[in-house]
Amino acid sequence: MLIDTVLFYIFAVMVLGGGILTITRRNVVHSAISLIVSLLGVAGLYLMQQAEFLFAVQIVLYVGGIMVLFLFVIMLVNLDQAAKERQFNRQWPIALAAIALVGAQVGYFVWKGKDAFRIADASLPEGTAATGNTEAIANSLFTGYLLPFELVSILLLVAIVGSVIMAKKRV
Amino acid sequence: MHPITTVHYLALSAALLLIGTVGVLTRRNIVIILMSIELILNAVNINLIAFSHALKNIDGQIFAIFVITDAVAEAAVGLGILIALFRNKETVLADEVDLLKW
């Protein structure tokens, strides 16, 4: 139990610290590295909640795929000029005020509902399932969620075509 | 020390969501705005996994997979648009893209 608590706080610091560094750094490459730390923290949280398949997907897809895409674009696009200019836009006081309002609301609801969320925690784990996490996900994904799964493949096809068209020199 | 409950995950997820929103609304660099959107989507995923774990129901993890897929598609198209934008306007700052404003 204690190790769980310690690990949670380590991962929480990784997630939040990485997130804050991501949105405050001037150099975009530093932001990308901080984002990797944050995403690895999220992956650790998945592992703590017995979502092993998503842990692997998070590392392979986010840290291995999306971050390489980001770094690739950072190197394609000349960002030296942007790094010398103002980093925050003029509406930032209004934006921060609005976000503080939303944060107060969300915090209030989490605080109010904290007893309601605890009911589920109290329930006994009904004999750890014999099937593994990946197997359970596959069972659900290929039976109940088969149609969304197929639709997502169309979404990915559209995204591939769209990104190729966008990045092409002349269409 | 208190044991970690679902509420801890919810609070962490809310904090990450707010950090991502700050990034989207206040930064000028489009690359960082796209990274902030990834942070927001990860906050959603933490929430989904927390409830999936607490309710012993696998559906939350399935939704998280769909959210990750959407994040990939969004990042690919967004970065493609960024490259097209940089080729035409030589800028990556969001508030300099005002071709349709008057």
Interface residues (C-beta under 8 A of the other chain):
Chain A: M1 L2 D4 T5 F8 A12 V15 L16 G19 I20 T22 I23 V28 S31 A32 L35 S38 L39 V42 L45 Y46 M48 Q49 Q50 A51 F53 L54 V57 Q58 L61 Y62 G65 I66 L69 F70 V73 I74 L76 V77 N78 L79 A82 E85 R86 Q87 F88 N89 R90 Q91 W92 A95 L96 A98 I99 V102 G103 V106 G107 V110 G113 K114 F117 R118 A120 D121 S123 P125 E126 N133 A136 I137 S140 L141 Y145 P148 V152 L155 L156 V158 A159 I160 G162 S163 V164 I165 M166 A167 K169
Chain B: M1 H2 P3 I4 T5 T6 V7 H8 Y9 L10 A11 L12 A14 A15 L16 L17 L18 I19 G20 T21 V22 G23 L25 T26 R27 R28 N29 V31 I32 L34 M35 S36 E38 L39 N42 N45 I46 I49 A50 F51 S52 H53 A54 L55 K56 I58 D59 Q61 I62 A64 I65 F66 I68 T69 D70 A71 V72 A73 E74 A75 A76 V77 L79 G80 I81 L82 I83 A84 F86 R87 T91 V92 L93 A94 D95
